[in-house]
Amino acid sequence: MKAITLVKIGKSETAFELRDVGVPEVASDQVLIKVDAFGLNYADVMARNGLYEDAPPIPSVLGYEVVGTVDEVGSDVSSDLLGKRALAFTRFGGYAEYAVTDSQAVVLLGNDLSNGEAVALATQYGTAYHCAYEMINMFEGDHILIHAAAGGVGTALVQLAKRKGCIVYGTVGSDEKIEYIKGHGVDFPINYNKADFVEVIKKIRGKEKIDVIFDSVGGSNYGRSKKILAFGGRIVSYGVAVRSGRGNKIIASLKMVIGFGFMHPIMLLMRSQGAIGVNMLTIADHKPHVLTRCINEVLELIEAGELKPHVGGKYKADQIAEAHAFLESRKSMGKIVIEW
């Protein structure tokens, strides 16, 4: 089979090779998917830049989610799955014509969803649902701040928050993205390249603050966000995109850690605040049924017309470098999908 293999850390145009590799063997509790398409995630960019500790050593095949057809099942898995269209969360290995995964990380699909919409469910919408509906809760009238609101997870979080009747603030880096998030219902869009989001929100809220903050940036962005977190508020961290630069890794990591700021349990107790971290790769490793539950819940909401994934770019497998560069540029909106 063909697999897009990460062979070098660095720029996307020199990092990948299309290689012939063996089809992965299926363990007793696994399934093999014949892949039609797979999705890109910002963690892939960080892995390519050597900044993602969980990534396998190179040469390696990246990729967290695939959509395709169940081609083979393990001895402990029902043969009823064979031939069915499915979405699967993969523990890497998704950039390939065939991918293997735990049977609990597979969700059957109909034919109504496009490949791009389908791959958005696994990581982007699964992460957003777990963050917003399982790790915390949101209520009508809550004021919600979503950083990187035009990204895949950000788009999903906006839709989930509006579904609950929340008032949503969203940060993005361009006027084009401002229009995009306004179209998804963001009440107060903020271009962080033109305005300080902390000062903007202070002007809007006065003495009041933000009930829930979702942060995928990390570092000082997280630290500054805490300043506008209300008593009884919750801040959910699900990424550290600030680390994606190619500068000195030690210095960059030190700045990132310092930027997060100090938060002691006593401080949280006195303010009745919550600080939560989410890593869906860890959930997939240790509680795959939770991931599957989230994806199934999201799928029901999409089928009911309450959520709508946005596909921000479609590429062929031989355009992997171009797709990676586009995602890394931070110009993308919604989900990036690669089709074989």
Secondary structure, 3 states (H helix, E strand, C coil): CEEEEECCCCCHHHHEEEEECCCCCCCCCEEEEEEEEEECCHHHHHHHCCCCCCCCCCCECCCCEEEEEEEEECCCCCHHHCCCEEEEECCCCCCECEEEEEHHHEEECCCCCCHHHHHHHHHHHHHHHHHHHHHCCCCCCCEEEECCCCEHHHHHHHHHHHHCCCEEEEEECCHHHHHHHHHCCCCEEEECCCCCHHHHHHHHHCCCCEEEEEECCCCHHHHHHHHHEEEEEEEEECCCHHHHCCCCHHHHHHHHHHHHCCCCHHHHHHHCCEEEECCHHHHHHHCHHHHHHHHHHHHHHHHCCCCCCCEEEEEEHHHHHHHHHHHHCCCCCEEEEEEC
